[in-house]
Amino acid sequence: MAKLGRNAPCLCGSGKKFKKCCLSKVDPFLSSAAEKRNKHWSFREIELFSTTEIIKKLQIFGIAFEQKQFLQDVETYYSGEDIAKHWHETHSITAQGFDLDFIWMSIVVLWNRLAPNIPNSETAYDLIEHGYDLLKEKQNKSRSSKEMDACKVWLKAWDYLKPRFSKDLTSIEDAEKIIFNDMPSLCNMCQDLEMELHNAGIEDFVFIEKRIQFTQEFCQHFPNSSELTLHNMRRGEAESYFFLGRVEEGNQAFEKLIQDYPNNIWGYIGWADMYHWPLGKAYNRDYDRAEKIYKMALQVEVDDREDVLERLKDLEKSKSKE
């Protein structure tokens, strides 16, 4: 994009210099660059403007907007803020004060209009935050209803972002750094989504199915994520099979989990718990099998052996009550 200076030909095609043409025009929306905005812009306010109006205002602020170049930019960058930073480096921008926010906010609005199939960080962030807001609602809703609502929104955010999970982003940490500029939104959402899908699934097994799908997709997209995160995702998948009564699939998943992470105690505990305290659809409690799996953890070098020993004590108490 070429820089649009005050002495450059006006983009309206009049043949006049910009300073002698559109720069001086004033109407309720297209204020001159000399006028200062006295309050913050909001997305809702900008969304009321037509695409043509937004582009004209960007031009008044010194940005030679070209749709073809813009569509290339949204393929290259992940957020409106990133494109705005690029524009500040390549244009003589005259916006000041609150109007500086108009630049990046208008980019997001135009992005969603002109390239709706290409995800941007701001839209994803809004979805993620909306999910957290739903969990915090003080309305007369049951806890499970809030969890279901939040899970639906977070799954929408996950599906929205998936097209931008390139092969170069092999860990959730990489994705967060590139897509969200190191803000912890994505990593936190993924871990909370895995947990809340379980909670929502207590009331509706559909969410347990979605938990299996989500954890599988997570591990496929981000196989180099932290060991703790991957272990939690895979454990969540394995537990979900038991929850749905698919015991053999659950056994296979847990067996593979402790094979890959033999020194993580929670793989053993999670597996044994399935027989100690059955979940979801009916399947047989098996204290002997639970005890055998708990004791498997004591045969390898694991941290926090006390947690296994505590589980074994609880197991003896449970057996004595029957």
C-alpha positions, 0 to 999 in steps of 0.5 A: 500500500502507498502512503497517503500524504496531504499533498497526494492525489485524493483517492476519490478521483477528483484530481485534487490534492488530498488536503484540498479535497476529502481531508477537509470534508466534514459530515456526522461520520467523516470528521476531519483529521484535525478534530479529536475524538473525546470518547472511546470507540466501540465495536458496536458503534463502528459496526453501524457504519457501512463498509464504504464509510469505514474505508473513507474514514481510514483514508482520512486518517492517512491509510490508502486502503486497498481491498486486494491488499487487505485480503492478503494481509488477513492471510498473513496476520492473526489479529487486527492489532497486528495489521494496525501495527503494520499500517503504522509502519507503512503509512503516515497515519494522522489519527490521534488519541481515541481515534487510534483505537478506530484503526485496529477496531475497524480492521476487525470489523472489515475483516469479519465482513470481507473475510469471514472465513479467516479467523482473527484473534479478537473475535476468538478472544470475545468468544472465549471471554463470553464463555467465562462470563456465562459461567459467572452469570448470577441468573437463576440457572443451574450450575450444569446449565451454565457449564453447558452454555459455556462449553457450547461457546468454547467449542465454537471458539475452538472450531473457529480457530482450527483453520489457523492451526498450521503445521508449524504450530505444534504446541498450544504454547506456540499457538498462544504466542503467535495467535494471541501474542502470549495472552493465556486465553487459548491455553486456559480455555482449552484446559477449562473446556476439557474439565467443563465438558466432563461437568456438563456431561454429568447431565447430558452424555452428548458433552462426554462425546464432545469431550472425547472429540475435543481431547483427540483433536487437541492432541492431534493439533498440538502434540508438542504441548507441555507434558502436563497438558497432554496427560490431562487431555488424554486422561480426560479422553480415557475417563470419558470412555468409562463414563459412556460404558465403553470400558474396553476402549477406556482400558486401552486408553489408560494402558497407553497413557501409563505406557507413555507416561510411566512416572505420572501417578495420575494415570494410574490413579485415574484408571483405578478410580474408574473401578473404585468409583464407577462413572456415568453409564452402569458398569461393574465396580471392581475393587480387586482390579482397582487395587491392582492398578493402584499398586502398579504405581508403587512398582515404578518411580513416581512422585507423590506416592502418598496419594496412591497410598491414600487411595488404597486406604479409601479402597479398604474403607469402601470394601469394608462397608459392603 
